[in-house]
Amino acid sequence: MSNGIFIICTSGTREKLQMAAMIAAVGAASGSAVSVFFSMNALQYFIKGGSTDAPVEGEFGSLMANNEGVPRFKDLFLQAADLGDAALLPCSMAMDLMEVSESDLDAEFGAPTGLTRFLSDAEGGQLYTF
Amino acid sequence: MNETKIIDARNTFCPGPLMELITYIRQADVGDSLELLSTDDGTANDVPEWIEKVGHEMISSEKVEGVWHITVRKTK
């Protein structure tokens, strides 16, 4: 894949996840091929039944958390997959360490993916990291 | 053609109104008009940008008493 939007999410904070989700949703809905790689502290929110209450980094995170009009980052990621066919890819290393399997993750998620494969796919595309 | 579908996205923030519009425009028939209501000023810029990019038609955009009324037509 090339000329697409590739997003690496490693942070578990609300602000970074929100911005990543906004890019994924709008990009996918606008016709761009979008792939999102979830690793480190970002993956936990997509385990079925898990909490989506991400901690804030600063005041803006609190503003978003306390305003019901702000779309939830998880909903935006899932919309990116549903409306724009974005690929939501769990990091295989993170899954191993967290001892979770593919069936433990939200249904919109794709197969466990290694960083080497993701970076190979991202060649020539726009790469964002959060 | 059906009557204009109203999408009330007031009091939601970017990209909520745009995503609401996209959800409904996918369900609409070609030729249908949709009117998005939004109190988010950024939406007034984002929607025309998205419409141009994906190839639908902007009909009108105006702010009335603090609410943007953005009307578009599905063309494909």
Backbone of each chain as ProteinMPNN parsed JSONL, in Angstrom:
{"seq_chain_A": "MSNGIFIICTSGTREKLQMAAMIAAVGAASGSAVSVFFSMNALQYFIKGGSTDAPVEGEFGSLMANNEGVPRFKDLFLQAADLGDAALLPCSMAMDLMEVSESDLDAEFGAPTGLTRFLSDAEGGQLYTF", "coords_chain_A": {"N_chain_A": [[0.846, -1.194, 0.0], [0.503, 2.258, -0.722], [0.76, 5.868, -0.644], [-1.233, 6.15, 1.163], [-2.717, 6.806, 4.427], [-0.986, 6.354, 7.349], [-0.991, 5.427, 10.658], [0.533, 5.39, 13.781], [-0.191, 4.383, 16.948], [0.793, 4.726, 20.195], [0.593, 5.923, 22.624], [-1.384, 6.141, 25.589], [-2.974, 8.228, 26.274], [-5.712, 10.558, 26.434], [-5.751, 12.867, 24.744], [-3.892, 12.348, 22.654], [-4.891, 9.97, 21.556], [-7.359, 10.893, 20.712], [-6.723, 12.76, 18.685], [-5.434, 11.105, 16.859], [-7.551, 9.417, 16.221], [-9.319, 11.209, 15.028], [-7.932, 11.907, 12.691], [-7.852, 9.411, 11.471], [-10.595, 8.845, 11.08], [-11.646, 11.007, 9.518], [-9.882, 10.962, 7.369], [-10.296, 8.347, 6.332], [-13.011, 8.473, 5.694], [-12.9, 10.266, 3.68], [-11.925, 8.972, 1.564], [-9.294, 8.118, 1.569], [-6.864, 5.525, 1.906], [-6.518, 4.054, 4.955], [-4.498, 3.013, 7.624], [-4.108, 1.853, 10.888], [-1.92, 1.351, 13.504], [-1.792, -0.214, 16.525], [-0.156, -0.095, 19.558], [1.82, -0.636, 22.567], [0.688, 1.47, 25.157], [-1.698, 2.092, 23.93], [-3.274, 0.038, 23.025], [-4.872, -1.198, 24.932], [-7.456, -0.142, 25.168], [-9.058, -1.349, 23.369], [-9.669, -3.872, 23.952], [-12.147, -6.214, 24.4], [-14.761, -5.343, 26.544], [-13.153, -3.829, 28.137], [-11.952, -0.823, 29.819], [-12.58, 2.469, 28.536], [-11.759, 4.802, 29.423], [-9.605, 6.98, 29.1], [-6.677, 8.448, 30.537], [-6.04, 11.979, 31.007], [-3.749, 14.329, 29.47], [-3.465, 17.013, 29.893], [-5.052, 20.262, 30.351], [-6.702, 20.496, 28.124], [-7.458, 17.936, 27.56], [-9.088, 17.406, 29.731], [-11.135, 19.196, 29.187], [-12.235, 17.986, 26.923], [-12.987, 15.526, 27.978], [-15.002, 16.213, 29.678], [-17.049, 17.133, 28.142], [-19.881, 16.3, 26.519], [-20.359, 16.574, 23.856], [-18.125, 16.038, 22.419], [-16.836, 13.737, 20.178], [-16.227, 10.296, 21.01], [-13.012, 8.814, 21.198], [-12.751, 6.112, 20.655], [-15.124, 5.488, 19.316], [-14.728, 6.999, 17.008], [-12.524, 5.727, 15.818], [-13.711, 3.255, 15.256], [-15.703, 4.074, 13.525], [-14.109, 4.92, 11.442], [-13.271, 2.485, 10.488], [-15.721, 1.291, 9.817], [-17.035, 3.122, 8.071], [-15.097, 3.892, 6.274], [-13.451, 1.811, 5.684], [-11.032, 1.61, 7.074], [-8.051, 0.071, 8.248], [-7.603, -1.454, 11.281], [-5.051, -2.289, 13.257], [-3.643, -4.559, 15.458], [-0.667, -4.553, 17.386], [1.559, -7.177, 17.236], [3.571, -7.776, 19.061], [2.772, -6.326, 21.343], [0.402, -7.64, 21.904], [1.341, -10.166, 22.612], [2.776, -9.588, 24.974], [0.735, -8.603, 26.58], [-0.796, -10.765, 26.738], [-3.105, -11.32, 25.207], [-5.51, -12.452, 22.805], [-6.497, -12.516, 19.305], [-9.261, -12.767, 19.302], [-9.959, -11.518, 21.611], [-10.063, -8.865, 21.104], [-11.793, -5.917, 19.82], [-14.25, -6.416, 17.262], [-13.782, -5.064, 14.914], [-11.107, -5.027, 14.545], [-8.136, -6.006, 12.784], [-5.86, -8.635, 11.779], [-3.19, -9.653, 13.997], [-0.254, -7.718, 13.744], [3.08, -7.221, 12.66], [5.69, -4.843, 13.346], [7.561, -4.52, 11.323], [6.227, -5.323, 8.991], [4.191, -3.41, 8.947], [5.592, -0.99, 8.643], [6.758, -1.479, 6.192], [4.522, -1.549, 4.529], [3.834, 1.083, 4.816], [5.565, 2.585, 3.362], [6.103, 5.33, 1.307], [3.736, 6.476, 1.965], [1.724, 8.701, 4.081], [2.903, 9.127, 7.289], [1.974, 9.062, 10.617], [2.605, 9.564, 14.063], [1.583, 8.819, 17.362]], "CA_chain_A": [[0.0, 0.0, 0.0], [1.249, 3.509, -0.709], [-0.072, 7.058, -0.747], [-2.289, 6.131, 2.158], [-2.439, 7.407, 5.726], [-0.558, 5.326, 8.291], [-0.974, 6.027, 11.985], [1.024, 4.532, 14.855], [-0.66, 4.839, 18.261], [1.436, 4.05, 21.327], [0.208, 6.607, 23.854], [-2.699, 5.814, 26.129], [-3.64, 9.428, 26.788], [-6.916, 10.947, 25.709], [-5.509, 13.839, 23.682], [-3.222, 11.727, 21.509], [-5.808, 9.024, 20.925], [-8.41, 11.657, 20.047], [-6.203, 13.322, 17.431], [-5.217, 9.981, 15.934], [-8.866, 8.938, 15.768], [-9.871, 12.215, 14.111], [-7.257, 11.761, 11.401], [-8.289, 8.142, 10.879], [-12.003, 8.901, 10.665], [-11.838, 11.944, 8.41], [-9.117, 10.455, 6.232], [-10.961, 7.18, 5.753], [-14.286, 8.89, 5.109], [-12.607, 11.075, 2.493], [-11.474, 8.103, 0.483], [-7.905, 7.683, 1.703], [-6.624, 4.239, 2.546], [-6.003, 4.349, 6.29], [-4.118, 1.888, 8.481], [-3.722, 2.298, 12.228], [-1.174, 0.319, 14.223], [-1.956, 0.042, 17.957], [0.818, -0.808, 20.381], [2.089, -0.06, 23.887], [-0.457, 1.809, 26.014], [-2.893, 2.421, 23.154], [-4.061, -1.142, 22.637], [-5.738, -1.665, 26.02], [-8.828, 0.357, 25.058], [-9.776, -2.077, 22.327], [-9.955, -5.207, 24.456], [-13.582, -6.301, 24.679], [-15.14, -5.21, 27.942], [-12.194, -3.007, 28.858], [-12.269, 0.585, 30.027], [-12.155, 3.421, 27.503], [-11.574, 6.064, 30.15], [-8.18, 7.285, 28.988], [-6.251, 9.604, 31.339], [-5.748, 13.182, 30.233], [-2.395, 14.884, 29.614], [-3.526, 18.405, 30.315], [-6.366, 20.883, 30.493], [-7.57, 20.256, 26.971], [-8.011, 16.598, 27.729], [-10.205, 17.52, 30.681], [-12.231, 19.849, 28.456], [-12.883, 16.988, 26.067], [-13.584, 14.462, 28.791], [-16.19, 16.71, 30.375], [-18.019, 17.668, 27.189], [-20.509, 15.165, 25.837], [-20.412, 16.826, 22.42], [-16.883, 15.6, 21.771], [-16.921, 12.306, 19.835], [-15.274, 9.45, 21.739], [-11.966, 8.357, 20.282], [-12.992, 4.734, 20.226], [-16.18, 5.528, 18.303], [-14.162, 7.524, 15.764], [-11.73, 4.657, 15.193], [-14.606, 2.232, 14.713], [-16.329, 4.693, 12.358], [-13.113, 4.89, 10.364], [-13.304, 1.132, 9.924], [-17.039, 0.988, 9.252], [-17.405, 4.031, 6.98], [-14.036, 4.11, 5.295], [-12.62, 0.615, 5.518], [-9.722, 1.723, 7.7], [-7.548, -1.146, 8.873], [-7.172, -1.27, 12.671], [-4.135, -3.419, 13.362], [-2.978, -4.68, 16.756], [0.745, -4.922, 17.372], [1.712, -8.562, 17.698], [4.405, -7.772, 20.263], [1.961, -5.876, 22.476], [-0.553, -8.705, 22.236], [2.073, -11.222, 23.316], [3.077, -9.144, 26.335], [-0.523, -8.434, 27.316], [-1.426, -12.094, 26.749], [-4.447, -11.282, 24.623], [-5.589, -13.05, 21.474], [-7.277, -11.738, 18.346], [-10.68, -12.805, 19.669], [-10.169, -10.639, 22.77], [-10.139, -7.477, 20.642], [-13.013, -5.529, 19.121], [-14.417, -7.137, 15.998], [-13.285, -4.265, 13.78], [-9.66, -5.143, 14.436], [-7.59, -6.984, 11.863], [-4.949, -9.637, 12.312], [-1.962, -9.145, 14.627], [0.678, -7.249, 12.714], [4.401, -6.847, 13.137], [6.12, -3.495, 12.968], [8.264, -4.576, 10.03], [5.217, -5.36, 7.929], [3.477, -2.13, 8.916], [6.474, 0.025, 8.057], [6.907, -1.8, 4.779], [3.297, -1.088, 3.872], [3.723, 2.545, 4.938], [6.516, 3.269, 2.464], [5.456, 6.17, 0.311], [2.507, 7.07, 2.488], [1.848, 9.669, 5.171], [3.022, 8.393, 8.553], [1.758, 9.876, 11.819], [2.799, 8.794, 15.294], [0.969, 9.421, 18.558]], "C_chain_A": [[0.882, 1.245, 0.0], [0.273, 4.655, -0.905], [-1.244, 7.058, 0.229], [-1.862, 6.872, 3.412], [-2.142, 6.274, 6.7], [-0.348, 5.968, 9.657], [-0.462, 4.993, 12.985], [0.581, 5.136, 16.178], [0.047, 4.04, 19.34], [1.024, 4.67, 22.655], [-1.183, 6.162, 24.303], [-3.434, 7.03, 26.636], [-4.739, 9.899, 25.841], [-6.619, 11.873, 24.522], [-4.895, 13.188, 22.441], [-4.143, 10.738, 20.792], [-6.905, 9.758, 20.16], [-7.921, 12.187, 18.69], [-5.962, 12.226, 16.404], [-6.542, 9.492, 15.363], [-9.51, 9.914, 14.79], [-9.242, 12.082, 12.73], [-7.734, 10.487, 10.702], [-9.7, 8.257, 10.313], [-12.19, 9.805, 9.45], [-11.081, 11.468, 7.169], [-9.823, 9.299, 5.546], [-12.267, 7.578, 5.065], [-14.089, 9.736, 3.857], [-12.001, 10.246, 1.365], [-10.025, 7.67, 0.551], [-7.851, 6.281, 2.317], [-5.93, 4.512, 3.874], [-5.678, 3.046, 7.019], [-3.633, 2.439, 9.815], [-3.107, 1.124, 12.976], [-1.217, 0.659, 15.712], [-0.961, -0.788, 18.753], [0.921, -0.13, 21.751], [0.796, 0.236, 24.661], [-1.751, 2.097, 25.252], [-3.814, 1.229, 22.932], [-5.117, -1.526, 23.676], [-7.207, -1.274, 25.856], [-9.671, -0.42, 24.057], [-9.929, -3.556, 22.68], [-11.423, -5.23, 24.872], [-13.841, -6.204, 26.183], [-14.212, -4.339, 28.755], [-12.65, -1.568, 28.99], [-11.822, 1.42, 28.823], [-11.92, 4.792, 28.121], [-10.082, 6.405, 30.192], [-7.817, 8.494, 29.852], [-5.896, 10.786, 30.45], [-4.301, 13.609, 30.473], [-2.433, 16.273, 30.213], [-4.946, 18.932, 30.324], [-7.287, 20.581, 29.316], [-8.2, 18.869, 27.038], [-9.196, 16.609, 28.675], [-11.408, 18.176, 30.015], [-12.987, 18.821, 27.611], [-13.616, 15.943, 26.895], [-14.895, 14.902, 29.422], [-17.241, 17.289, 29.438], [-18.604, 16.532, 26.361], [-20.591, 15.35, 24.33], [-19.161, 16.41, 21.678], [-16.997, 14.106, 21.446], [-15.872, 11.505, 20.6], [-14.273, 8.854, 20.759], [-12.234, 6.95, 19.778], [-14.075, 4.682, 19.145], [-15.626, 6.011, 16.962], [-13.313, 6.471, 15.056], [-12.655, 3.616, 14.545], [-15.371, 2.773, 13.508], [-15.374, 4.685, 11.168], [-13.112, 3.522, 9.689], [-14.623, 0.861, 9.215], [-17.347, 1.835, 8.015], [-16.346, 4.088, 5.888], [-13.096, 2.944, 5.114], [-11.204, 0.786, 6.054], [-9.333, 0.383, 8.322], [-7.043, -0.815, 10.27], [-6.346, -2.496, 13.031], [-3.467, -3.472, 14.731], [-1.529, -5.124, 16.59], [0.921, -6.323, 17.96], [2.563, -8.634, 18.957], [3.595, -7.375, 21.493], [0.97, -6.959, 22.896], [0.126, -9.822, 23.004], [2.313, -10.826, 24.778], [1.823, -9.029, 27.199], [-1.288, -9.75, 27.447], [-2.884, -12.02, 26.312], [-4.384, -11.888, 23.227], [-6.472, -12.18, 20.589], [-8.741, -11.679, 18.749], [-10.989, -11.94, 20.89], [-10.387, -9.181, 22.348], [-11.469, -7.204, 19.945], [-13.039, -6.13, 17.723], [-13.864, -6.379, 14.801], [-11.782, -4.408, 13.588], [-9.259, -6.249, 13.46], [-6.635, -7.928, 12.568], [-3.759, -8.973, 13.004], [-0.895, -8.864, 13.579], [2.004, -6.884, 13.347], [4.795, -5.473, 12.624], [6.801, -3.488, 11.604], [7.283, -4.541, 8.867], [4.523, -4.003, 7.813], [4.329, -1.055, 8.255], [6.713, -0.225, 6.567], [5.698, -1.31, 3.992], [3.239, 0.438, 3.81], [4.665, 3.296, 3.998], [5.774, 4.056, 1.405], [4.199, 6.842, 0.788], [2.784, 8.139, 3.525], [1.869, 8.893, 6.487], [2.899, 9.352, 9.731], [1.974, 8.991, 13.042], [2.223, 9.551, 16.484], [1.321, 8.595, 19.79]], "O_chain_A": [[1.914, 1.265, 0.671], [-0.882, 4.453, -1.279], [-2.147, 7.887, 0.117], [-0.794, 7.484, 3.461], [-2.941, 5.351, 6.857], [0.393, 6.943, 9.784], [-0.955, 3.866, 13.035], [0.935, 6.271, 16.496], [-0.081, 2.817, 19.397], [1.097, 4.017, 23.696], [-2.042, 5.848, 23.48], [-4.422, 6.895, 27.358], [-4.697, 9.671, 24.632], [-7.164, 11.69, 23.433], [-5.326, 13.446, 21.317], [-4.165, 10.682, 19.563], [-7.334, 9.312, 19.096], [-8.618, 12.076, 17.681], [-6.251, 12.4, 15.221], [-6.645, 9.191, 14.174], [-10.17, 9.5, 13.837], [-9.939, 12.137, 11.716], [-7.988, 10.485, 9.497], [-9.964, 7.816, 9.194], [-12.82, 9.411, 8.468], [-11.588, 11.563, 6.051], [-9.935, 9.272, 4.32], [-12.586, 7.079, 3.986], [-15.017, 9.901, 3.065], [-11.611, 10.786, 0.33], [-9.562, 6.929, -0.316], [-8.691, 5.913, 3.139], [-4.868, 5.135, 3.906], [-6.473, 2.107, 7.031], [-2.84, 3.38, 9.857], [-3.697, 0.047, 13.068], [-0.727, 1.714, 16.116], [-0.922, -2.014, 18.644], [0.199, 0.823, 22.044], [-0.07, -0.627, 24.802], [-2.791, 2.323, 25.87], [-5.006, 1.401, 22.679], [-6.141, -2.115, 23.331], [-8.098, -1.974, 26.338], [-10.868, -0.169, 23.921], [-10.269, -4.38, 21.832], [-11.879, -4.359, 25.612], [-13.214, -6.899, 26.982], [-14.449, -4.126, 29.944], [-13.615, -1.147, 28.352], [-10.818, 1.116, 28.179], [-11.886, 5.807, 27.425], [-9.397, 6.153, 31.183], [-8.572, 9.466, 29.895], [-5.504, 10.618, 29.295], [-3.705, 13.308, 31.507], [-1.532, 16.663, 30.956], [-5.913, 18.17, 30.307], [-8.497, 20.429, 29.484], [-9.34, 18.669, 26.617], [-10.186, 15.912, 28.455], [-12.551, 17.777, 30.239], [-14.217, 18.795, 27.593], [-14.724, 15.529, 26.555], [-15.784, 14.089, 29.673], [-18.222, 17.875, 29.896], [-17.894, 15.883, 25.593], [-20.862, 14.395, 23.601], [-19.131, 16.423, 20.448], [-17.229, 13.297, 22.344], [-14.757, 11.981, 20.814], [-14.623, 8.448, 19.651], [-11.975, 6.635, 18.616], [-13.96, 3.929, 18.178], [-16.005, 5.5, 15.908], [-13.376, 6.339, 13.834], [-12.408, 3.161, 13.428], [-15.66, 2.027, 12.572], [-15.786, 4.469, 10.029], [-12.968, 3.419, 8.47], [-14.642, 0.27, 8.135], [-17.862, 1.319, 7.023], [-16.66, 4.306, 4.718], [-12.059, 3.07, 4.463], [-10.272, 0.17, 5.539], [-10.177, -0.341, 8.851], [-6.15, 0.018, 10.425], [-6.87, -3.607, 13.104], [-2.792, -2.52, 15.122], [-1.217, -5.97, 15.752], [0.466, -6.596, 19.071], [2.307, -9.463, 19.83], [3.708, -7.996, 22.549], [0.728, -7.17, 24.084], [-0.449, -10.368, 23.946], [2.086, -11.616, 25.694], [1.849, -9.32, 28.395], [-2.286, -9.84, 28.162], [-3.774, -12.579, 26.954], [-3.351, -11.846, 22.558], [-7.11, -11.236, 21.056], [-9.396, -10.654, 18.559], [-12.154, -11.66, 21.172], [-10.844, -8.363, 23.147], [-12.175, -8.125, 19.535], [-12.002, -6.326, 17.088], [-13.517, -6.984, 13.787], [-11.24, -3.959, 12.578], [-9.934, -7.269, 13.327], [-6.608, -8.008, 13.796], [-3.365, -7.865, 12.641], [-0.666, -9.653, 12.662], [2.051, -6.309, 14.434], [4.295, -5.006, 11.6], [6.631, -2.551, 10.824], [7.484, -3.823, 7.888], [4.295, -3.508, 6.708], [3.846, -0.301, 7.41], [6.852, 0.715, 5.785], [5.84, -0.725, 2.918], [2.674, 1.012, 2.879], [4.564, 4.516, 3.861], [4.924, 3.52, 0.694], [3.647, 7.693, 0.091], [3.939, 8.448, 3.816], [0.967, 8.102, 6.765], [3.635, 10.334, 9.825], [1.581, 7.825, 13.059], [2.362, 10.769, 16.59], [0.904, 8.93, 20.898]]}, "seq_chain_B": "MNETKIIDARNTFCPGPLMELITYIRQADVGDSLELLSTDDGTANDVPEWIEKVGHEMISSEKVEGVWHITVRKTK", "coords_chain_B": {"N_chain_B": [[-37.562, 13.111, -6.179], [-36.707, 12.867, -2.751], [-37.836, 14.697, 0.202], [-35.838, 17.219, 1.858], [-33.494, 15.885, 4.059], [-33.069, 16.396, 7.464], [-30.283, 16.773, 9.517], [-29.452, 16.809, 12.702], [-26.864, 18.038, 14.291], [-26.163, 19.699, 16.288], [-24.326, 21.204, 18.965], [-22.291, 19.355, 19.038], [-18.871, 18.485, 18.487], [-16.041, 18.913, 16.24], [-14.718, 15.928, 14.826], [-17.445, 15.407, 14.746], [-19.986, 16.496, 13.589], [-19.4, 16.314, 10.806], [-18.944, 13.554, 10.538], [-21.459, 12.622, 11.178], [-22.922, 13.617, 9.009], [-21.7, 12.184, 6.94], [-22.398, 9.576, 7.603], [-25.185, 9.648, 7.168], [-25.337, 10.427, 4.499], [-24.352, 8.275, 3.16], [-26.423, 6.522, 3.455], [-28.391, 7.675, 1.984], [-30.263, 8.233, -1.097], [-29.09, 8.691, -4.474], [-29.283, 12.02, -5.536], [-30.754, 12.885, -3.406], [-31.232, 15.458, -0.947], [-29.534, 16.818, 1.869], [-29.63, 18.437, 4.959], [-27.461, 19.797, 7.174], [-27.304, 20.613, 10.549], [-25.372, 22.592, 12.599], [-23.468, 23.749, 15.364], [-20.835, 24.114, 15.418], [-18.237, 25.981, 14.342], [-16.056, 25.248, 12.751], [-17.012, 23.208, 11.22], [-18.343, 24.42, 9.146], [-16.346, 24.985, 7.369], [-15.148, 22.517, 6.984], [-17.063, 20.765, 5.866], [-17.71, 21.709, 3.151], [-15.163, 21.279, 2.074], [-14.876, 18.5, 2.274], [-17.044, 17.681, 0.71], [-16.278, 18.628, -1.814], [-14.001, 17.088, -2.197], [-14.938, 14.433, -2.325], [-16.857, 14.576, -4.256], [-19.597, 15.272, -4.177], [-22.406, 17.603, -4.078], [-22.425, 20.953, -3.1], [-25.021, 22.862, -1.826], [-25.987, 25.006, -0.232], [-24.886, 27.216, 2.408], [-25.273, 28.653, 5.432], [-25.289, 30.788, 8.304], [-27.504, 30.951, 10.883], [-28.759, 32.609, 13.531], [-26.705, 31.59, 15.203], [-26.498, 28.971, 14.409], [-25.239, 26.778, 12.02], [-26.498, 26.085, 8.843], [-26.171, 23.744, 6.596], [-26.457, 22.673, 3.431], [-26.481, 19.922, 1.301], [-26.141, 17.9, -1.682], [-26.483, 14.543, -2.633], [-24.642, 13.054, -5.147], [-23.742, 10.794, -6.351]], "CA_chain_B": [[-36.581, 13.317, -5.115], [-37.279, 12.963, -1.417], [-37.637, 15.996, 0.834], [-34.52, 17.358, 2.47], [-33.301, 15.215, 5.347], [-32.402, 17.248, 8.441], [-29.368, 16.071, 10.426], [-29.22, 17.739, 13.814], [-25.593, 17.753, 14.968], [-25.837, 20.844, 17.137], [-23.657, 20.95, 20.249], [-21.216, 18.365, 18.936], [-17.634, 19.115, 18.018], [-15.284, 18.295, 15.157], [-15.38, 15.832, 13.521], [-18.765, 14.811, 14.939], [-20.982, 16.847, 12.571], [-19.02, 15.757, 9.502], [-19.155, 12.117, 10.545], [-22.913, 12.438, 11.111], [-23.311, 13.841, 7.613], [-21.202, 11.073, 6.128], [-23.235, 8.412, 7.913], [-26.499, 9.758, 6.527], [-25.224, 10.542, 3.043], [-24.161, 6.915, 2.654], [-27.716, 5.843, 3.464], [-29.306, 8.405, 1.115], [-30.276, 7.898, -2.516], [-28.537, 9.723, -5.35], [-30.256, 13.087, -5.777], [-31.299, 13.349, -2.123], [-30.598, 16.592, -0.278], [-29.413, 16.691, 3.318], [-29.302, 19.697, 5.621], [-26.753, 19.557, 8.436], [-27.348, 21.7, 11.52], [-24.177, 22.503, 13.444], [-23.014, 24.934, 16.089], [-19.375, 24.076, 15.362], [-17.843, 26.829, 13.21], [-15.132, 24.542, 11.875], [-17.783, 22.36, 10.309], [-18.696, 25.219, 7.961], [-15.219, 24.866, 6.443], [-14.821, 21.112, 6.714], [-18.042, 20.083, 5.008], [-17.453, 21.995, 1.728], [-13.899, 20.627, 1.686], [-15.155, 17.068, 2.096], [-17.956, 17.536, -0.425], [-15.496, 18.804, -3.04], [-13.063, 15.971, -2.343], [-15.6, 13.172, -2.684], [-17.604, 14.763, -5.489], [-21.015, 15.584, -4.05], [-22.713, 18.981, -4.461], [-22.814, 21.929, -2.073], [-26.171, 23.665, -2.25], [-25.968, 26.281, 0.492], [-24.314, 27.219, 3.757], [-25.514, 29.934, 6.077], [-25.387, 30.744, 9.762], [-28.711, 31.616, 11.338], [-28.878, 32.619, 14.998], [-25.695, 30.748, 15.837], [-26.521, 27.591, 13.914], [-24.947, 26.601, 10.597], [-27.405, 25.241, 8.047], [-25.332, 23.374, 5.45], [-27.261, 21.765, 2.614], [-25.692, 19.256, 0.257], [-26.882, 16.904, -2.468], [-25.723, 13.343, -2.996], [-24.616, 13.025, -6.612], [-23.246, 9.517, -6.904]], "C_chain_B": [[-37.294, 13.439, -3.76], [-37.076, 14.364, -0.856], [-36.298, 16.011, 1.558], [-34.488, 16.701, 3.854], [-32.536, 16.158, 6.282], [-31.532, 16.384, 9.362], [-28.982, 17.051, 11.528], [-27.955, 17.334, 14.572], [-25.175, 18.935, 15.835], [-25.204, 20.371, 18.448], [-22.714, 19.745, 20.217], [-20.03, 19.022, 18.235], [-16.944, 18.261, 16.949], [-14.636, 16.983, 15.612], [-16.786, 15.248, 13.593], [-19.785, 15.18, 13.873], [-20.657, 16.264, 11.192], [-19.286, 14.252, 9.458], [-20.647, 11.784, 10.52], [-23.39, 12.58, 9.669], [-22.904, 12.659, 6.743], [-22.045, 9.813, 6.354], [-24.554, 8.475, 7.145], [-26.39, 9.818, 5.007], [-24.992, 9.161, 2.422], [-25.485, 6.158, 2.564], [-28.696, 6.464, 2.467], [-29.243, 7.873, -0.316], [-29.624, 9.026, -3.303], [-29.632, 10.738, -5.678], [-30.871, 13.625, -4.503], [-30.513, 14.552, -1.608], [-30.599, 16.371, 1.224], [-28.996, 18.039, 3.884], [-28.718, 19.396, 6.996], [-26.866, 20.789, 9.319], [-26.161, 21.536, 12.467], [-23.886, 23.829, 14.124], [-21.492, 25.019, 16.111], [-18.906, 24.848, 14.128], [-16.908, 26.109, 12.242], [-15.84, 23.665, 10.862], [-18.135, 23.104, 9.026], [-17.565, 25.209, 6.934], [-14.983, 23.411, 6.023], [-15.784, 20.455, 5.738], [-17.836, 20.424, 3.528], [-16.176, 21.331, 1.215], [-14.13, 19.15, 1.388], [-16.04, 16.833, 0.869], [-17.189, 17.645, -1.74], [-14.596, 17.596, -3.281], [-13.759, 14.703, -2.839], [-16.567, 13.33, -3.848], [-19.107, 14.904, -5.361], [-21.209, 17.08, -4.326], [-23.1, 19.816, -3.235], [-23.991, 22.737, -2.6], [-26.162, 25.023, -1.555], [-25.328, 26.1, 1.851], [-24.55, 28.593, 4.356], [-25.67, 29.735, 7.584], [-26.591, 31.569, 10.189], [-28.82, 31.474, 12.847], [-27.951, 31.597, 15.646], [-25.649, 29.315, 15.357], [-26.228, 27.579, 12.415], [-25.956, 25.649, 9.983], [-26.658, 24.95, 6.742], [-26.084, 22.309, 4.652], [-26.426, 21.227, 1.455], [-26.597, 18.28, -0.502], [-25.964, 15.74, -2.8], [-25.792, 13.172, -4.511], [-24.149, 11.697, -7.195], [-23.388, 8.41, -5.883]], "O_chain_B": [[-38.358, 14.049, -3.661], [-36.255, 15.131, -1.361], [-35.705, 14.968, 1.833], [-35.353, 16.943, 4.695], [-31.471, 16.658, 5.922], [-31.998, 15.387, 9.915], [-28.258, 18.016, 11.283], [-27.972, 16.411, 15.386], [-23.989, 19.148, 16.085], [-25.507, 19.293, 18.958], [-22.384, 19.186, 21.263], [-20.184, 19.99, 17.49], [-17.225, 17.074, 16.785], [-14.056, 16.94, 16.696], [-17.27, 14.663, 12.624], [-20.404, 14.287, 13.293], [-21.548, 15.777, 10.496], [-19.792, 13.736, 8.462], [-21.056, 10.792, 9.917], [-24.165, 11.761, 9.176], [-23.681, 12.194, 5.909], [-22.36, 9.084, 5.413], [-24.986, 7.489, 6.549], [-27.265, 9.312, 4.304], [-25.395, 8.915, 1.285], [-25.657, 5.277, 1.722], [-29.715, 5.856, 2.138], [-28.31, 7.166, -0.696], [-29.605, 10.175, -2.86], [-30.749, 10.375, -6.046], [-31.452, 14.711, -4.508], [-29.302, 14.655, -1.802], [-31.542, 15.81, 1.782], [-28.11, 18.701, 3.344], [-29.379, 18.823, 7.862], [-26.556, 21.896, 8.879], [-25.97, 20.475, 13.061], [-24.039, 24.895, 13.529], [-20.927, 25.903, 16.756], [-19.148, 24.422, 12.999], [-16.97, 26.344, 11.035], [-15.322, 23.413, 9.775], [-18.217, 22.506, 7.953], [-17.813, 25.406, 5.745], [-14.665, 23.121, 4.869], [-15.369, 19.676, 4.88], [-17.79, 19.507, 2.708], [-16.114, 20.879, 0.072], [-13.647, 18.619, 0.388], [-15.811, 15.906, 0.092], [-17.412, 16.865, -2.665], [-14.443, 17.136, -4.412], [-13.219, 13.985, -3.68], [-17.054, 12.333, -4.381], [-19.83, 14.68, -6.332], [-20.274, 17.752, -4.761], [-23.971, 19.44, -2.45], [-23.941, 23.242, -3.721], [-26.31, 26.061, -2.2], [-25.238, 24.991, 2.376], [-24.064, 29.593, 3.827], [-26.109, 28.69, 8.063], [-26.675, 32.758, 9.882], [-28.956, 30.371, 13.375], [-28.36, 30.837, 16.524], [-24.845, 28.522, 15.846], [-26.881, 28.276, 11.638], [-26.234, 24.572, 10.51], [-26.537, 25.825, 5.885], [-26.316, 21.199, 5.131], [-25.763, 21.975, 0.737], [-27.665, 17.895, -0.026], [-24.815, 15.93, -3.198], [-26.88, 13.149, -5.088], [-24.165, 11.511, -8.411], [-23.027, 7.266, -6.158]]}, "name": "protein", "num_of_chains": 2, "seq": "MSNGIFIICTSGTREKLQMAAMIAAVGAASGSAVSVFFSMNALQYFIKGGSTDAPVEGEFGSLMANNEGVPRFKDLFLQAADLGDAALLPCSMAMDLMEVSESDLDAEFGAPTGLTRFLSDAEGGQLYTFMNETKIIDARNTFCPGPLMELITYIRQADVGDSLELLSTDDGTANDVPEWIEKVGHEMISSEKVEGVWHITVRKTK"}
